Amino acid sequence: SMRETIRWFEPVEHRLEFVAEIEGVKFYNDSKATSVDATVKALEAFQGDPGKIVLILGGRGKKAPYAPLAELVKQKVRKVILIGEDAETIARELGDYAPNHRAASMNEAVSEAFESCVANDIVLLAPACASFDMFESYEHRGKVFKEAVHALRVETQQGKSATKI
């Protein structure tokens, strides 16, 4: 199965890279998905997965329509978290297919995505855009995403130990 393949496959950084699992939610970094087509492929990779996807999309658009994402977003995506310059355009083109939220930073995007999830969901950074409006490169964007996920994990663990006291 695809999941077995993913499990044994040594991932390329920023290409459907598994980052962490927090309270049953899995985080994947596909910052290298800088085109609509690459994001379509990223979403298709999770077709057999029982969970829904909270998708982090946006950045500096490449003037390509986002319509090719519509059907997959409708089927598979619980919510779209929008970042960067092209957020409004994406909201306009995909707004009918899933609820969306505009995030001002990657940290906000990650925590909003997590709050929108239920167990077995997936948070996927597959932006369909270039990164240069907010980041130095797609690598930098992926690194900031991973840092935000790790910070969230620490936060949720601290929250857990605080409630136990």
C-alpha angles and dihedrals in degrees: 000000000000091000091055089048091050091048095055097035114099100229127230110234113261092011110103086316115176107231108175147319117237120184092335095314117117121212122209128188115211096157088147088070092099095153134060090244092054090051091050088054091048091053091046089056088068097045094114094045117111094217128081122243128240101204125206106208136171148057128132106350123225095218090256119132117254092213093104087069095054100090095045091045090052093049103037113017123090094186140350118226110203126209135173139011098323096051095107093049092049091047089052094048100040102024094104093056103054139358114267139201128199113226123196095205141017090252090056090045092053096046093044089049092050092048089053093055135091124202113295092027123127129225107209126188102202101140103183086212142082116265103223097103092068106007141042093239143338087270090056091048091051091048092051089049091052092047090051091050092049091048089051091051091053090047094051091047091050090048089053094051090046092056091049093060 
